[in-house]
Structure formats: C-alpha cells, structure tokens
Amino acid sequence: MLASQFNMGKSNLIFRQLFDKDTSTYTYILACSETKSAVIIDPVLECVERDLKLIKELDLNLLYGINTHVHADHITGTGKIKLYPTCKSVLGSKSGAKADMFVEHGAKLKFGNLTMECRSTPGHTNGCSTYVLHDQRVAFTGDALLIRGCGRTDFQQGAKEILLYNSVHSQIFSLPSDYQLYPAHDYKGLTVTTVNEEKTLNPRLTKTLEEFVEIMNNLNLAYPKRIDVSVPANLVCGLQD
C-alpha cells in the first residue's frame, strides 16, 4: 500500500494510493476525514477484498466507485464493490458502458465536505475523465496522462491522437503548475507527478501536435493481452449480466 504525500491545502482529505502489480494499476481511496464519506477510483477486481478491508479498517462510508474510463488491461472491481450498501458506480457520460451514474464535463461529485470536479479528457477512449480536487490541488488523470507518457490511441473507438493531445493540454495542463497528478498506471515505479513536470518533461506531450501524432502512430505496441476479456466485462461494470 502506498500513501504518497502532497500539500493537501485543506487537510480534511484521507488519501490512500494502492497498487496492483499484475496490471501496474493504481487504485485510489479518498475520504473526508470529518464525515468519513469516501470514493474509490479505478479498483481492480482481484484486489477488491484488500480495498474493502482497508475501507472497513478506516471506518469509511463508501459513496462512489469511479472508473476513469473503460479499462482494457484489467476487469474493474467496481461491480463487486458497489454491492457495498451505499456505493454507486460512476463513469463518464460518453463511456458507452453501464453505470449507476454518468458524469458530464464540469460535473461536481461531493463526498462529505470534499468536492471533486469531473473534466472530460477523451482520446485514449471516448469516455476518459480526469477528477480534480481543487482545494487539495490534486488530480486523478486515468490513462489520459501518465507519468512521462499518455494512454495509447490505437484501440477502443479508433485512433484519437488529436483528441487526446487537445484534451490533455486544455483540461490538465491548464491546471496550476503545482497541482499533483496521479495516473491510473505506472510501469517504472513512479507514483506521482505535477502539471509543471509533465508540461516540461513529458517526452510526448511537450511536442507539437504534428510530432505527437507521429510518435503515437509509430509506437508499435503489442495488442493488450487482456482486452478481449476486460472490455466486455467493463462495459457491464465488471459484472456479467
């Protein structure tokens, strides 16, 4: 279990960063320390017992199970977690998948005395969303922006290089430079970055749009080994009908 530190501004945020080594996926538990209302972001099916155990240990009341997008590399744990009595599953409105709640760009999710803004950041998939806690100066970017990278654009709704480039620049890079960014994955042992770091050091998104498109079109990545199982399951919130 990871618990990265950041300048929380208002210090009423309980924050846990958890990791699934098999898929290099980060799951985040966020809660209001005053009310114990909580959300979980991008849970992994095989790690649900771990996540629920921690939620119980911290005496949290789970309100939302959020997926930043329809994942291709793992089956979401949200379908199982939302059996928790108070929990609703959440997805971006353009995801094309099942959920209890769909959020539009600019929507606000409240949990206790905390408010999280949804920003639409498509390109990796049509329904990708970034979730921002402005008081704590932190954002959860899913696969749209990774640490020194970004999500691939060669599957799920087709190539969207221009869309991804524009959405990252307009919705993530427009945040103040000291905002800390937490991605859905990392493959190099890194846990957190900042807006300023990625605006100056990201080897893809510091390029011109034309250069970015060229880079993304020539990644020659292997076909995701779990996509044929993960995507159909995640379209129904990880629970087959």
TILUM-547921 format. One record per residue (C-alpha): x, y, z. Coordinates in steps of 0.25 Angstrom, whole numbers, plus 5000, padded with zeros to 4 digits. Example, Ala and Ser with C-alpha at 12.3 -4.5 7.8 and 13.67 -1.06 7.14 Angstrom:
BEGIN
504949825031/505549965029/
This chain:
BEGIN
500050005000/500550144996/500150275003/500850384995/500950515001/500550644996/500150785000/498750765004/498350915005/497150885014/497550765022/496250685023/496650585012/496950445015/497750385004/498250245000/498950204987/498950054985/499549974974/499249844966/500649794962/500049694951/499449804943/500249924949/498949994952/498750094963/497550104971/497150224980/496350234992/495950374996/495150415008/494650535016/495350525030/494150605036/493050515031/493750385027/493050395013/493850335003/494150294988/494950194981/495650214968/495950104958/495849984966/496349844961/495449724962/496549634968/496849744979/495449764984/495649694997/496849775000/496149904997/494949875005/495749825017/496449965017/495150035015/494649965027/495849985036/495850135033/494350135037/493950195023/492550215017/492750185002/491850264993/492450254979/493250144971/493850234960/494550184947/495350284940/495050204927/494650064921/495949994924/496549894914/497649834923/496849794935/495449764940/494949874949/494549834963/493449944963/492349844960/492749764972/493049884981/491649944978/491049834985/491449914997/490149975002/490350125000/491250114987/490950154973/491750134961/492150254953/492650274938/492850384928/491550404920/492250374907/492850234912/491750154905/491750054917/490750024929/490850104942/489950154953/490350304950/490950374938/491650504939/491750614929/492950704927/492950804939/492050724948/492350724963/492350604972/492250634987/492650534998/492550595011/493250735011/494050704999/493750734985/494350674972/494150734958/494050644946/494850684934/494550614921/495950564915/495650474903/496650414893/497150284900/495650254900/494450344897/493950334912/495250374919/495150464930/496050534940/495650564954/496150694961/496150734976/496450884975/496550904990/497550794991/498250834978/498250694972/497650624960/497450474956/497750464941/497350324938/498050284925/497950414918/499250464925/500350364930/501650404937/502550444925/501550384916/500050364912/499050264908/499150194895/498150224884/498150104875/496950034880/495550054886/494850154877/496050164868/497150264867/496950394875/498350454875/497850594872/496750584882/497650534893/498650644891/497650754891/496950694903/498150684912/498650824908/497350884911/496850814923/498050764930/499250854926/498250974929/498250944944/499251024952/500650974951/500850914965/499550824964/500050684967/499550574957/499250434960/499150334948/498350204946/499650134943/501150134944/502150034939/503450094944/503250104959/502750254959/501550294968/501250444965/501650564956/501250704955/500650794944/501950864943/502750744941/501950684930/501850814923/503350824923/503850674923/502750594916/503450534904/502150524896/501250644900/502350744900/502450724885/501650804875/500250734871/500850684858/502050624865/501150564875/500350494865/501550444858/502050384871/500750314875/500550254861/501950194862/501950134876/501749984870/501149934883/500749794886/499249764886/498749774900/498749634905/497449654914/496649744905/495749634899/495249594914/495449734921/494649824911/493349734910/493349714925/493649864928/492449904919/491549844929/492349894941/493149774943/491949684946/491449604934/489849604932/
